[in-house]
Amino acid sequence: ASLAKNFHADIFISGFFGNAVLAAGLAYLGDKMGVPIYLAAVVVFGGRIFDNFGVIRRILIEKAKSHTEVK
């Protein structure tokens, strides 16, 4: 978000804690059911990390291209 110039701390903090509570709730529910449902949270959050890396990569490549075109 900082690279795209649209970072908002309140959205980041609420999303972070909201996701943490959701993951803890899923892990607790899965534990009570005897199902390792916490793995779903690991997979989803892992996928989001890779998505974010892709966005960062595209932003950096676009900035590098625009920087070389200006010269």
N, C-alpha and C positions, 0 to 999 in steps of 0.2 A: 504494500500500500504506500509505503514511503517513496518507492521508485515511481509509482504512478501518480504521486502527489495527491492521494486521497485517503491518507491515514487519519483515523479518528480514535483517540485513546479510549473513549467510553465504549465504542463499538468493539474494539479489540478486547478490552477487559471483560465486558459482559459476555462476549462470545467465548472467551477462554474459560471463564468459570461456568458458563452454561454447558459447554461441551464436557468439562470435567465432571459436573454433577450428572449429566446424562450418561457418561461412561461408567461412573460409579454405580448409578442406578441399574444399568444393564448388567454389570458384573454381579451385583447383589441378587438381582432377579435370576440370573443364570445360575448362581450358586445355590439358591433355594430350589430351583427346578432340577438341579443336577446336570445342567448343560453348560459347556464352556462358552457361553455367549459373549464373554469379554473379548473373545477373539474377533467378534464382529466389530467392536470398537477399535481394536488394533488395526484391522484391515481398512476400515473407513478412514481413520486418522492417517494411516500410512499412505493411502491413496491421495488424501488431501495434500500431504507433504509433497508428493511427486507432482501434483497439479500446480502447486505454488512454485516449485522449482521451474516448471515449464513456463509459467507466466513471467517469472524473473528473467529467465533466459531470453524470452522474446523481447522484453522491454530493453534489456541490455544490448541485444543485437540491433534493435531499431535505433537506439541512441548511438551506437557505434557507426551504423550506416549513415545516419543524419550528420554525424560529426565529420565523417570523411567526405560527404557531399558538399559541406560548407566550404572546405578548403579549396 
